[in-house]
Amino acid sequence: ISRCLENLASGRCLHSGSALECSAAASQDPVDSDQVCIERKPRHTLTGHTKAVIALVTDDASGRLFTSSVDHSIQVWDLSAFRNIHTLIGHQRSVLNLVMHNGKLYSSAGSTIKVWDLVEYRCVTTVHWSAARCGEVLSMVCMGEWIFCGCQDGLVR
């Protein structure tokens, strides 16, 4: 958390809401050495989603930001110009998770995972879990050739 606050304070973060500018508290007591934060205006605001934004992930190599939303879409942003360059559509529910791995974007909505080609901006693979069996995919991470999903039923698949 402190590194995130440091990044916000130094202006190295892009955000769509209010930011926090932080400085160390005057107290030398380690128990009482919380950061002092003041609200400041965002440097940039990205608009494009029609409902709440749920997840964000960056592709540092291309300078793109990907955001997902309750509006069932994924927006692609060019961070050098702070503008929307594409919208990925295809999910039928709120897109809860975004993961970048090996040059591909993985997204989950409900019990569906999609893998996106980021050159042509198209879905190349869709994996459907049995919603009755696992519920929604609530979290997701990739490692090597594996996709690990934290499911609503309390299991990792």
N, C-alpha and C positions, 0 to 999 in steps of 0.2 A: 504494500500500500504506500509506503513512504517513497519508493522509487516513482510510482505513478504520480504522486503529489509533486515530487521534484520535477518530473517532466512537464507537468502542468504549469508549474511556477516558471520554468525556463522558456515556456512558449514552444516547446517541441511537440505539442499535441494538437491534433485537429479535433474539434468537437462541435456538436450541433446544439449544445445547450450552454448553460453557464459553466465557467471554469473556476478553479480555485487557484489563487495566488498564495503561495505558502512561504513562510519563513520560520526559522527555529525560534522556539519560545525562549524568553530571557532566563528562565529557571535553569539552574545547573543540576537540579534533582532529577535523576533518570526516571523516576516514577512520574514526575510532573513535567516531563519535557515533550509534551505534545506539540505538534506543529500549529502555528497560528495561521489561519486562512481567511482571506477576504475574497468576496465574489468580484469577478470582473467580466466584461463583455467578451463573447467569443470572437476570435479573429476571422473565422469563416463559418458560414451556415450553409449546409447542403440540403436542398429541398428536392423532393421527388417522390418519396413514399406518401401514401395517403392515410396510413395508420401508423401505430407505434413501431419504432425500430427496435429489433430484438437482439441482433448479433452483428458484429463487425469483424472483419479480418482484412489484413493488407497483404499485397504481393509486392514486397520491397523491390524485386528485380524490375518490375514493370511500372512501379509507382502508382499502382491502382489500389483503391479501397473498395471492398464489397460489403454491402449492408443488406440485412434481411429484415423482413417486417411481417406484421400481422396481416398486411394487405396481400400476402401470398407471393410477393415478388422479391427479387434480389436486384439491387441497383449496383451498377459498376461506375466508379468515379475515377476520373483522371486527377490525381493530386497535384500535378504541376499547374493545372488550370482551375482546379476546384470546380469541375463541371461533370455532369452526368454524361457518360458516353454509351451506355447500353442498359437495357433492362432484361433480366433473365426471367422468363415465365414458364410455368409448367406444374408448380406445386398447387395442390388443391386446399391446403391448410396453411396456417401461420408457419413461416420458416423460422425454426427455433435455433438451428445450429449452422455455422459455417466453419469449414476447415480448409486451409490450403495445404496441399501435399503433392510433391513431385509435379508441380506445374498445373495441377488440376484443382478445381474447387469442388468440395463435397458439401452438400446441404441436406438438411433433414426437415421434414414437415410431417407431423403425425407419425405414421409408421412407415414412411417412405424416405429413402435416401436417393439423392440424385448426384451424379458425377458430371461436371461441366467441362467441356473443352473451352479454354480461354482464348484461343486464337479465332475460332469461328463462333464463339458464344452460343454453343448448342449443347444440349444434354446428350451425353454419349452412353450413359448407363443409368438404369433405374432399378433399385432393389426395393421390393415390397415385403415387409414383415407382416405376419398375421396380427392385426390390431387386437383381435380377441385374445391372442396368446401373450403379446408383450406390451400392449398399449402404445403410447407415444415414445419415440426416441427423444430422450431429454438431454442427453449429452453425447459427444462424439469426439474421438481422437484417432488419428492415423499414425501407424508406425510400420515402416517397411511396406509389405504388401497387405497388411492387416488394417481393417477398420474396426475399432472397438466402440460399441454403443451402450450407453447407460439407459436402460429402459424403465418405463413406468412400473413394471411389475417387480422392480428391485433387483433385476439381473443385469449383468454385463454380457453382451453377446458380441 
